Amino acid sequence: MKTPYSLTNALSAHIAKGLAAQGGWMGFDAFMAQALYTPGLGYYTNDSTKFGTLPHVKQAGDEAAGSDFVTAPEMSPLFGQALCAQVAQALQITHTQEIWEFGAGTGALALQLLESLAAMGQPLPRYTIVDLSGTLRLRQQQKLALYAEHVRWVDELPDTLQGVVVGNEVLDAMPVKLLARVGGAWFERGVAQGADLDFVWQDRPTALRPPVEIEGAHDYLTEIHTQGESFIRTLADKLTVGAAFFIDYGFPESEFYHPQRHMGTVMCHQHHRSDPDPLDQVGVKDITAHVNFTGIALAAQDAGLNVLGYCTQARFLINCGIGPLMDASPLAVRVNAQRLIMEHEMGELFKVIGLCKGEPWEALGFSQGDRTHTL
């Protein structure tokens, strides 16, 4: 395993070579893509531990330790058990027999969904994981060993696909462009190298703009989600029959581009701490940005998908039956599951959007508290 210092040096040298080839400047989306996905060096492709509940040095047999952040499936198995109710309904209504998961992390969500479907007594569908990380794939294979005959891994999407797509905290890891309004003029904020060879910010004039006018004359930094929206359009083009559910933190457009949100949403995560500097310690920190769910919905609709619903994670999980699941669980499980639905934890900030190919139907997860009208 590379040490964080050697990993950062190697990745920094790789990015610096790319900078030189591009005249000494690259947009932040290109920098973010290399920081996260450079083979063997990027954050999601190196062998560091990323997912878990504890930041301390990993102890033997303790999968929860030595991590940078925790996602909902690692926090509580009730997340996948509740989501399974929606997945099962979608499989039944769309008459499909395959689940596609993007960015499966440790495999925790896949295991929860497969166990829950098995407990329902239903024939298990094929479970396809789309993941770029070889080290995470090995971890997933170990966790899903009991269901090996039902699970496969692919590096890219086929020309067409059918089934139910799930993505938990996938859209936030897709590279974004940074736009900065400075002194009333708009610039694309990119990355260059300073005199001491560290990465530094550098702005260039641009014709790009946020999708809405930003009120006021104050300086303003924000993101546009060209790659995330392109991903949705690609998925829409390939999905012939089925549905998709994406869970992530973010806002509708009116909140995302609020005049007071003037510092943008790009954030880094390391050892369960957050910081706003993606140019430091590249390769050993996660880099994310909040999702503009209005942009996702519009991209989906423009590409031929319909919106099934949009609501908070709390409302979605409650609609899917997490309450009775909590009532039947031990106290420790209930306490962790509360974090999934409490407003000041994940319940309000995280949202769920449902999409489908073909005529929309009444999806269980959006039966109450649907906020599609806010998009």
N, C-alpha and C positions, 0 to 999 in steps of 0.2 A: 504493500500500500504506500502510495506517495504521501509524504508529509504535507500538511497544508502549505508550508513555505515553498517546497519544491514544486507542488502542484500549481500554485499561483505564479511562480516564476515561469514555468513551462507554458502555461496558458497565456500569460502576459506576452511572452515572446511570440507565440503564435498569432495573437491578435495584433501585435505591433507589426508583424510582417504583412498582415492584411491591410493595416492602416497605410503602410508605405506603398503598397500596390495600388491603393485608392487615392493617392495624392496627399496622404496625411490626415484624412478626415473620413469618418463613417457615421451614418445615422445611428441613433441609439438602438433602433430595432435590430440592426446588423450586429452591434456590439452585444446586445442582450442575447441574441441567438447564439453567438459564439461563446459567451460566458456560460450559457446553460447547456449547450448541445454539441460543442466540439467533441468529436469521438475520443473517448478515453480521458479527456481533460475537463470538459464542461461539467457544471454542477450535477446535472442529471445523468451524465454518462461516466463519471468517475466512481470509485468504489467507497466513497464516504457514506456513513450512515446518515440518512436524512429524516426518516419517519420514526416517531416514537413519542413517549410521554415524558421522558426525563433527559435533561441535557448532560448529566455527569458522564464520566468515562464508562464505556460499555463494560459490564461485568459478564462473565461467562454465562451464557444461556439467558441473558436479560435483553430481550429484543426492544424493550421500552427505553433503554438508556443509550447515551451517546448520540442523540438525535438533535435535529435543528428545529423541528416543529411537529405538531400533532395535527392529524386530520380527523374528521369525524369517525371513520371506521375504526381507527386506532383508539379513539376516545371511548367508544361504546359499541358493542355488537348489536345493540338495538337500532343503530342507524341503518345497517344493512337489512335487518329483519323488517323494519318498517318500510324501507324503500322497496323491498321485495313485493309487498302488496301491490304497489304501482306497476312494477315490472311484470308481475304475473298477469295483471289485468291487461296490460299493453300486449303481451304475447298472445293472450286469448283473443282480444279484439282484432289484432292485425293478422291473426292466423299465421304467425311466424314462429320459428323454432331455434332462434339464435340470439344470444346477448353479445353485444360488442362493448367492451370497456376500454376507454382511452385513459392512459396514464394510471395504471392499476396500483402504483405504489408498492406496498409490501404484499399485496394480494389479499389484504384483510377484507375488503368489500366483496371481492369475488367469492371468497370463502363464505361470507355471511349470506350472500345471495344464493349460492348453490346449496348450502345447508338448509336454508329456509324453504327453497323450492322442493328439496327432498323431503322435508318434514310435512309439506302439503300433500305428499303422495303423488306428485305430478311427475311424468317422464322428464328427465333433465334435458334442457336444451344444450346445444353446443355453446361453449363460452369462448369467445375470441378476444384476446387481449392485444391491443395495439400499443406498443411501448418501445421507445428508442433505447432504453437503458439495459445493457447486457447484465450488469450486476443486479439490478432490480429484478430482471427476468429470472435469474437463478434463485433469488429469494422467493419470488412468486411460485416457482416450480416446487420448491420445498414445502411451502405452506399449502399448496393445492394438490399435494401428492395423492390424496385419497380420491380426487376427482380427475386424475390425469387423463382418463379416456375421454373426458368431456371438454377438456381445455386445450386450446392451441394458441400460439403466439404468431403474430405477423408484424412486419416492419412498416408496411404501407397498406392502404386500402385497395381492394380489388376494383375492377371497373364498375361492378354493381354489387350491392349488398341488400339484404333483407334482415329485419329483426329489430330488436330494441337496443338502442345505444344509451350508455350511461357514461357520464364524465364528472367525477368529483374533484374540484379544484384543478381543472385542466385549462380552462380559458384564461385564468389569471397568470399562467406561466407562458402564454404566447407573447412573443415580442411586440412591443408597442413603439410607435414613433412619438417623440417628444416635441411639442410645440410651445414656444415661449413668446409671449407678447411683452416686449420691452420698449418703453418709451412710445407706446402706441403702434409699433411696427411688429409684424410677426416674423419669427425665425424658427427654423428647425434646429433643435438642440442636438448636437452630435458629440462625438468623442475624438480627441486628438491626443498627441503626446506632448508633455511639457518638457522644459529644459532638463529636468532631472529624470526623464523617461517615464515618469508616472503618467497615468491617464488623466486628462483634464477635459472639462466641458468647453465646447466651442460652438457658437451659434452661426448659422448661415441664413440669409434671407430666403424666404420660401413663399410659394403661392398656396401652400397647404393651409387649411383652416379647420378649426373644430366644426362639427356639424351644425352647431347653433351659434348665434352671436353672443359673445360674452359681455354682459352689461358692465359698464364702468370703463375708466381709462387706466386703472392701476395695472402694474405688471402682473402677469398671469402665466403660470406653467400648467400644462395639462398633457393628456395623451390622446392619440387616435389609434384605433385598434384594427389596423388594416389586415394583419395576419389572422387575428381571431375571426373577423368577419369573412375573410377569404376561406378559412377552414370550414365555416358553416355553409358557405356556398358550395364548396367541394362536396361536403357531406350530403347536401341536398341533391346535388347532381347524381350522386352514386346510389342514394337510398331509393330503391324502387317501391318497397313496401315496409312500413314500420313506424317507429316513433323514437324520439330522443329526449333524454332528460339530463340537463346540466345544472350542477349545484356549485355555486361559487359566491365569493363576496363581491358586492358591487351595488350599483344604483341604476335607476332609470335615467335617461338623458338629462331631464330637468334638474336632478340632484347632482349628477356627475359633473355637469358643467355649471354648477352654481357659482356665482361671482365670488363667494367667500372661499371656495375650494381652490385657492390660488397657488398652492404649492404642489399640485398634482397628487398622484396616489402611488407612485413607484416606491416600493419598500423592499428591504432585504431582511432575510431571516437566518440567524445562526445561533445555535445553542439556546433556542427558545427566547431569543432576544431580537428586537427589531431595530434597524437603523436605516437611514435614508440615503446611504452612499454606495451605489452599485459599482463605482469605479475602484473601490478598495477591496483587496482580498478576493479578486475574481477567481471563480471556480470552487471556492469553499463556502460561498453564501448563496442562498436562494434569492432570486430577483423576481418580484411579482408586481402586478398592477391590477387595481380593481377593474371590474368588468362594467362596460356600458351596455346594459341589457337591452336598451332600446335599439342600439346598433345591431346587436345579435338578432333581435326579432325582425328588424327590417331586412337584414341580409337573408334571413331564412325565408321570409315572405317573397322577396324579390326572386329567390331561386326556386320557388315552388313548394315550400313547406307552409303548413298552417300552424299557428300558435295554439297549443292546447290550454295553456295557462301560465301564470307567473305569480309567485307569491313568496313569502318569507319561508326560510327553512323550518321555522317553528310551526307555522300553519300547515305546511306540506306534511311534516312528520306526524302531526296530530291527526290530520285527515287520513293518513295511512295507518293509524292505529297504534302509535307509540305509547299512548296512555295506558291501555290494557297490558301492553308488553311490560311497561314499567311496574304496574301493579303486581304483576306475577314474578317480578325479579327481586333478588336480594338487595338489601339496602345499598351496598357499595355500587352495584350496577345502576340503581336508580339515581344515585348521586351524580355519577358521571353522565348519565343520559340527560339529566337536567341541564347540563351545559349546552346540549344540542338545541334546546328550545328556549332557554332563558334569554330575555331581551338584551341584557348587558353582556352576554357571552356570544354564542353563535346564532341564536334564534332570529334576530332581526337583521344583522349585517349580511348574513348569508341568504341568498335567494335561490329559487329553483325556477327554471323555465322549461316548459314541455313543448315539443314540436312533433309534428306528424306529417307523413306523406299521405295525401288523400283527404277525404272528408273528416273534419274534426269530430271528436267524440267527448263524452263527459269523463274526463280523467279523474280518478279517485283523489289524487293529491291536491287538486285545485277545487274540490267540491265546495269548500268554504274559504273565504278570505282571498279570493282571486284578485290580483292587482293589475291584470292585463291593461286595464283602462289608464294606468299611470305611465305606460310605456310610450 
